[in-house]
Amino acid sequence: MQLDTLRIVGNGPGGAVESAKDMLTITFNPSIERRAMEGAIQISNWKHAKLPTDCRPFIVAAPSLGPAWCREFEEVLRNSAMALEPLLGCFPSSGLAAIYGALQIAKHVSICRIPLKPSLVRGADMSHRKPLPCAFHNWLGERRLGLSILREYGPERLLWESFHLDPVLDKGESTDFNPLMLLTDLFSQGKFFQEHEFVGRLEQLTVIDQSDWVRYAEEKCLMALERHFFLSRHSSDTPNWWLYSNRISVPLDNILYRLMLCQLDLMGA
């Protein structure tokens, strides 16, 4: 099932991607009305495909490659996800699993509209019992692994322009305190805070200059912070109650972005 070139187009921000002649293109979770076209490889997760269980976590449709190839690629994706799960502490996104799977079967992979940075900002009228679907993935961890494969494969095999993050432009306040340790302490004591107190502490951290975040950043500390930014699919009770708060979601998303910038500075490919 080896291929020369694969392009992966996600559902993230960015303009429409023009079709490329003679290039197989992976897309995700198509609408019922949009059938797989010639040259397209469509990946659906088991929920989108309306399967009763996740025994087949990914469903692949690719008319030009045939059902046998599709089932083989489904197994590649499943194995990739199983290998990634212990590295993340949760099941990976379809996008990351597809990237790992594509690198196993294609000599060259290009990626569009997959920044691995969805917004954690919740709508002001969202129910406090309803989680954001994206909150079940470890995005800080996924970007950590993304940086690793960018360094491993290099531009000769992997082109991923949408991985870039714009810098924080606002001038923050400098501090002599380590903002990452202040954030770690806040999360560890989070169960003792009321929502408004937690918001206030986070907002104080968001005004600290990004250069101070970078100055104090360490890879081990960033990895330890990952677990505070996602929910478990296997438990109805979570210590990360802040991921259900509409008020907290705005500064929390801001903080996550700052951590991702620190990660880029430390591990930049």
TAFEN-V110271 format. One record per residue. N is the residue number from 1. RES is the residue in one letter. SS is DSSP state (H for helix, E for strand, - for the rest). OMEGA is omega in whole degrees, -180 to 180 (* if undefined). D_LAST is the distance of its C-alpha to the last C-alpha in Angstrom with 2 decimals. Layout:
BEGIN
n & res & ss & omega & d_last
N & RES & SS & OMEGA & D_LAST
N & RES & SS & OMEGA & D_LAST
END
This chain:
BEGIN
n & res & ss & omega & d_last
1 & M & - & -178 & 29.09
2 & Q & - & -179 & 26.41
3 & L & E & 177 & 25.19
4 & D & E & -174 & 23.57
5 & T & E & 175 & 21.69
6 & L & E & 172 & 21.14
7 & R & E & 180 & 20.23
8 & I & E & -180 & 19.71
9 & V & E & -179 & 21.08
10 & G & - & 180 & 21.05
11 & N & - & -180 & 23.53
12 & G & - & -178 & 21.29
13 & P & - & -180 & 21.91
14 & G & - & -179 & 22.10
15 & G & - & 178 & 24.81
16 & A & - & -180 & 26.43
17 & V & - & -179 & 24.63
18 & E & - & 177 & 26.93
19 & S & - & -180 & 27.96
20 & A & - & -179 & 26.89
21 & K & - & 176 & 29.63
22 & D & - & 176 & 29.26
23 & M & - & 176 & 25.93
24 & L & E & -175 & 26.14
25 & T & E & 176 & 24.66
26 & I & E & 171 & 24.03
27 & T & E & -171 & 25.23
28 & F & E & 172 & 26.11
29 & N & - & -178 & 29.37
30 & P & - & 175 & 31.59
31 & S & - & -179 & 34.82
32 & I & - & -177 & 38.02
33 & E & - & -174 & 39.17
34 & R & - & 179 & 36.13
35 & R & - & 180 & 36.67
36 & A & - & 180 & 34.10
37 & M & - & 177 & 34.48
38 & E & - & -180 & 34.32
39 & G & - & -179 & 30.76
40 & A & E & 172 & 29.48
41 & I & E & -177 & 28.19
42 & Q & E & 179 & 28.85
43 & I & E & 175 & 27.58
44 & S & E & 172 & 29.64
45 & N & E & -171 & 29.39
46 & W & - & 179 & 32.69
47 & K & - & 179 & 33.83
48 & H & - & 179 & 33.36
49 & A & - & 177 & 35.20
50 & K & - & 173 & 37.91
51 & L & - & -177 & 38.06
52 & P & - & 180 & 40.07
53 & T & - & 180 & 37.52
54 & D & - & 179 & 33.90
55 & C & - & 170 & 35.02
56 & R & - & -173 & 33.21
57 & P & - & 180 & 30.13
58 & F & E & 176 & 29.14
59 & I & E & -176 & 31.54
60 & V & E & 173 & 30.62
61 & A & E & -180 & 32.73
62 & A & - & -175 & 32.33
63 & P & - & -176 & 35.68
64 & S & - & -177 & 34.66
65 & L & - & 174 & 33.46
66 & G & - & -176 & 36.23
67 & P & H & -179 & 36.75
68 & A & H & 177 & 36.16
69 & W & H & -179 & 32.65
70 & C & H & 180 & 31.99
71 & R & H & 178 & 33.20
72 & E & H & 179 & 31.10
73 & F & H & 174 & 27.91
74 & E & H & 180 & 29.04
75 & E & H & 176 & 29.15
76 & V & H & -180 & 25.62
77 & L & H & 179 & 24.43
78 & R & H & 180 & 26.67
79 & N & H & 177 & 25.46
80 & S & H & -179 & 21.78
81 & A & H & 180 & 22.78
82 & M & H & 179 & 24.87
83 & A & H & -178 & 22.09
84 & L & H & -173 & 19.72
85 & E & H & 180 & 22.54
86 & P & H & 179 & 22.90
87 & L & H & -177 & 19.19
88 & L & H & -174 & 19.59
89 & G & - & 178 & 23.24
90 & C & - & -179 & 24.23
91 & F & - & -178 & 24.22
92 & P & - & 173 & 21.02
93 & S & - & 178 & 21.14
94 & S & H & -179 & 22.31
95 & G & H & -179 & 19.18
96 & L & H & 178 & 16.88
97 & A & H & 180 & 19.67
98 & A & H & 179 & 19.99
99 & I & H & 178 & 16.39
100 & Y & H & 179 & 16.81
101 & G & H & -179 & 20.27
102 & A & H & -180 & 19.45
103 & L & H & 177 & 17.10
104 & Q & H & -174 & 20.18
105 & I & H & -178 & 22.55
106 & A & E & 178 & 20.88
107 & K & E & -178 & 19.47
108 & H & E & -180 & 17.48
109 & V & E & 174 & 16.30
110 & S & E & -172 & 15.75
111 & I & E & 177 & 15.49
112 & C & E & 171 & 17.41
113 & R & - & 173 & 18.43
114 & I & - & 178 & 16.47
115 & P & - & -173 & 14.55
116 & L & - & 177 & 15.46
117 & K & - & 172 & 17.20
118 & P & - & -179 & 20.93
119 & S & - & 173 & 23.33
120 & L & - & -178 & 25.20
121 & V & - & -179 & 27.91
122 & R & - & 175 & 31.26
123 & G & - & -176 & 34.21
124 & A & - & -178 & 36.93
125 & D & - & 178 & 39.46
126 & M & - & 176 & 37.51
127 & S & - & 180 & 39.45
128 & H & - & 176 & 38.31
129 & R & - & -175 & 38.78
130 & K & - & 178 & 36.39
131 & P & - & 169 & 32.68
132 & L & - & 177 & 29.95
133 & P & H & -177 & 28.81
134 & C & H & -178 & 25.13
135 & A & H & 179 & 25.96
136 & F & H & 178 & 26.19
137 & H & - & 179 & 22.45
138 & N & - & -173 & 19.95
139 & W & H & 177 & 17.43
140 & L & H & 177 & 15.61
141 & G & H & 180 & 15.42
142 & E & H & 178 & 14.46
143 & R & H & 174 & 11.36
144 & R & H & 179 & 10.61
145 & L & H & 177 & 11.19
146 & G & H & 177 & 9.37
147 & L & H & 180 & 5.95
148 & S & H & -179 & 7.55
149 & I & H & 174 & 8.76
150 & L & H & 178 & 5.96
151 & R & H & -177 & 5.04
152 & E & H & -173 & 8.83
153 & Y & H & 178 & 10.07
154 & G & H & -176 & 8.18
155 & P & H & 178 & 9.98
156 & E & H & -179 & 13.19
157 & R & H & -172 & 13.60
158 & L & E & 175 & 11.56
159 & L & E & -173 & 11.69
160 & W & E & -176 & 10.98
161 & E & H & -176 & 11.89
162 & S & H & 178 & 13.55
163 & F & H & -178 & 10.55
164 & H & - & 175 & 10.52
165 & L & - & 176 & 12.77
166 & D & - & 180 & 15.45
167 & P & - & 173 & 16.09
168 & V & - & -173 & 19.30
169 & L & - & -177 & 21.93
170 & D & - & 180 & 24.91
171 & K & - & -179 & 25.82
172 & G & - & 179 & 26.28
173 & E & E & 178 & 28.44
174 & S & - & -178 & 27.38
175 & T & - & 174 & 28.38
176 & D & - & -180 & 28.98
177 & F & - & 179 & 28.28
178 & N & - & -177 & 25.07
179 & P & H & 179 & 24.37
180 & L & H & 177 & 22.39
181 & M & H & 176 & 25.46
182 & L & H & 178 & 27.76
183 & L & H & 178 & 25.97
184 & T & H & 179 & 26.19
185 & D & H & 179 & 29.88
186 & L & H & 180 & 30.52
187 & F & H & -177 & 29.30
188 & S & H & 180 & 31.25
189 & Q & - & -172 & 34.37
190 & G & H & -177 & 33.81
191 & K & H & -178 & 36.87
192 & F & H & -175 & 39.11
193 & F & - & 167 & 38.17
194 & Q & - & -176 & 39.77
195 & E & H & -177 & 37.64
196 & H & H & 177 & 38.47
197 & E & H & 180 & 37.64
198 & F & H & 177 & 34.23
199 & V & H & -179 & 33.52
200 & G & H & 179 & 34.69
201 & R & H & 179 & 32.45
202 & L & H & -179 & 29.32
203 & E & H & 175 & 30.34
204 & Q & H & 180 & 30.75
205 & L & H & -177 & 27.15
206 & T & H & -179 & 25.89
207 & V & - & 177 & 27.48
208 & I & E & -177 & 25.69
209 & D & - & -178 & 23.50
210 & Q & H & 180 & 19.76
211 & S & H & 177 & 19.41
212 & D & H & 174 & 21.44
213 & W & H & -179 & 19.30
214 & V & H & -176 & 16.25
215 & R & H & -177 & 18.64
216 & Y & H & -173 & 19.84
217 & A & - & 173 & 16.82
218 & E & - & -176 & 16.35
219 & E & H & -179 & 14.39
220 & K & H & 180 & 17.82
221 & C & H & 179 & 19.40
222 & L & H & 179 & 16.88
223 & M & H & 180 & 17.43
224 & A & H & -180 & 21.15
225 & L & H & -176 & 21.22
226 & E & H & -172 & 19.94
227 & R & H & -179 & 23.47
228 & H & H & -174 & 25.05
229 & F & H & 175 & 23.46
230 & F & - & -179 & 24.82
231 & L & - & 176 & 28.23
232 & S & - & 175 & 29.58
233 & R & - & -172 & 31.25
234 & H & - & -179 & 33.57
235 & S & - & 178 & 35.27
236 & S & - & 180 & 37.25
237 & D & - & -178 & 37.03
238 & T & - & 173 & 33.77
239 & P & - & -177 & 33.18
240 & N & - & -176 & 30.64
241 & W & H & -178 & 33.57
242 & W & H & 179 & 31.68
243 & L & H & 175 & 29.91
244 & Y & H & -175 & 33.41
245 & S & - & 178 & 34.17
246 & N & H & -179 & 34.20
247 & R & H & -177 & 34.48
248 & I & H & -171 & 31.65
249 & S & H & -178 & 29.20
250 & V & H & 177 & 28.52
251 & P & H & 179 & 27.50
252 & L & H & 178 & 25.76
253 & D & H & 177 & 23.50
254 & N & H & 180 & 22.90
255 & I & H & 179 & 21.98
256 & L & H & 178 & 19.57
257 & Y & H & 179 & 17.73
258 & R & H & 178 & 17.64
259 & L & H & 178 & 16.26
260 & M & H & 175 & 13.37
261 & L & H & 175 & 12.69
262 & C & H & 180 & 13.00
263 & Q & H & 178 & 10.54
264 & L & H & -179 & 7.84
265 & D & H & -179 & 9.22
266 & L & H & -170 & 9.34
267 & M & H & -171 & 6.27
268 & G & - & -178 & 3.79
269 & A & - & * & 0.00
END
